[in-house]
Amino acid sequence: MSSCNEMRVEFKSIAQNERMVVAAFITETNPTLEEVSDIKTAVSEAVTNSIIHAYDNREGIIHIKAKTENRLVTIWVTDEGHGIEDIKKAMEPMYTTKANEDRSGLGFSFMEALMDGIEVCSKKNVGTTVKMWKEIGATGHHFN
Amino acid sequence: MKDFEYKNGIFIYYLPKELDHFAADRLKNKTADLFDENIRYLVFDFKNTVLMDSSGIGLITGRYRKVHDNGGMVYVINVNEKIDKLLLLSGIYRIVSKRENSNEIINELLEEGYYE
């Protein structure tokens, strides 16, 4: 049996509960607790990037779209902020433009490690979309 | 529940359930004035933490710099599997030490005569 579903949500960059929405949505793919945690952390990374880089800690709108196709979860996190000038550079481990604000420069590294794949699309002064995906059940023990 | 405790030269952060950008910033600001040259041992307690993103790594490295400049040591304790995976990935174990709990640190310091 194949199943497919999609959700969209948008919220202000000052909100703190976006992870819960995604976690609830992916439940139907029957993920392990670890997989839920990995996806929540990856979403948190993408949203944090939008908040501190795209919107400079000021208010802005962040869109999240998530899709499940059987057990493949795909998530898009989009902002309408500054955009990334050099995506390749931004994705280098430990590269950060905000070292003096205690940023580790590991956001993209964490997303890459926790998900199966990630693509970043950005345009200066228009915004950034991070697309990331993960196959649920690729490894590990499952409940139910 | 307390966020931190500072006594006898040991500063302990009791980290929240979800250590994200907001939580890391809040902790940093709340304790900014307390970071002085008297801190010898800085401890991050992950007992209640189920989620951490790279903001947590930023918090640790930022505090590390302040304590390390004065010859202090930094530890993480009560680290579960999920958090351990991210700490390993970040490479932070090159600069901070992992211990089971605060008793282990205190016993170690007592044995070495660094702490009374």
Boltz contact constraints between the chains, C-beta under 6 A:
constraints:
  - contact:
      token1: [A, 16]
      token2: [B, 22]
      max_distance: 6.0
  - contact:
      token1: [A, 37]
      token2: [B, 82]
      max_distance: 6.0
  - contact:
      token1: [A, 40]
      token2: [B, 51]
      max_distance: 6.0
  - contact:
      token1: [A, 41]
      token2: [B, 51]
      max_distance: 6.0
  - contact:
      token1: [A, 41]
      token2: [B, 53]
      max_distance: 6.0
  - contact:
      token1: [A, 44]
      token2: [B, 20]
      max_distance: 6.0
  - contact:
      token1: [A, 44]
      token2: [B, 53]
      max_distance: 6.0
  - contact:
      token1: [A, 45]
      token2: [B, 53]
      max_distance: 6.0
  - contact:
      token1: [A, 48]
      token2: [B, 21]
      max_distance: 6.0
  - contact:
      token1: [A, 102]
      token2: [B, 58]
      max_distance: 6.0
  - contact:
      token1: [A, 102]
      token2: [B, 62]
      max_distance: 6.0
  - contact:
      token1: [A, 103]
      token2: [B, 58]
      max_distance: 6.0
  - contact:
      token1: [A, 104]
      token2: [B, 54]
      max_distance: 6.0
  - contact:
      token1: [A, 104]
      token2: [B, 57]
      max_distance: 6.0
  - contact:
      token1: [A, 104]
      token2: [B, 58]
      max_distance: 6.0
  - contact:
      token1: [A, 106]
      token2: [B, 54]
      max_distance: 6.0
  - contact:
      token1: [A, 106]
      token2: [B, 57]
      max_distance: 6.0
  - contact:
      token1: [A, 106]
      token2: [B, 90]
      max_distance: 6.0
  - contact:
      token1: [A, 107]
      token2: [B, 54]
      max_distance: 6.0
  - contact:
      token1: [A, 110]
      token2: [B, 54]
      max_distance: 6.0
  - contact:
      token1: [A, 113]
      token2: [B, 89]
      max_distance: 6.0
